[in-house]
Amino acid sequence: MKLHFPNPSRSYDESKDRLLFWGYDGALEVSFYLEVDALKQNVPGMGSDEKGYLKAFDDARDRIYSVADRSYERGGSGKGTYAYVLSANDF
């Protein structure tokens, strides 16, 4: 099943240097963590602070969602894993 991303919210976790966003498989909420290094790889010239990271996420949103969906499909639903970390290797 394809994930849906009706919630455009995203946030930056400074302590882990990654962004958090959510997808949905029906009523099941799936958390995704996007490492900043992966974002830098996909959005060259982005700002190097929270504001820059969030703007870069918005600029690459469709690609990020596509990678998140593929990652979720590989992990499979129903295996008890509802949080995924996306790294540069996933892109």
HELIX and SHEET records of a PDB file:
HELIX    1   1 VAL A   36  ASN A   42  1                                   7    
HELIX    2   2 GLU A   50  ASP A   59  1                                  10    
HELIX    3   3 ARG A   61  GLY A   75  1                                  15    
HELIX    4   4 ALA A   88  ASP A   90  5                                   3    
SHEET    1   A 4 ARG A  10  ASP A  13  0                                        
SHEET    2   A 4 ARG A  18  ASP A  25 -1                                        
SHEET    3   A 4 LEU A  28  GLU A  35 -1                                        
SHEET    4   A 4 ALA A  83  LEU A  86  1                                        
END                                                                             
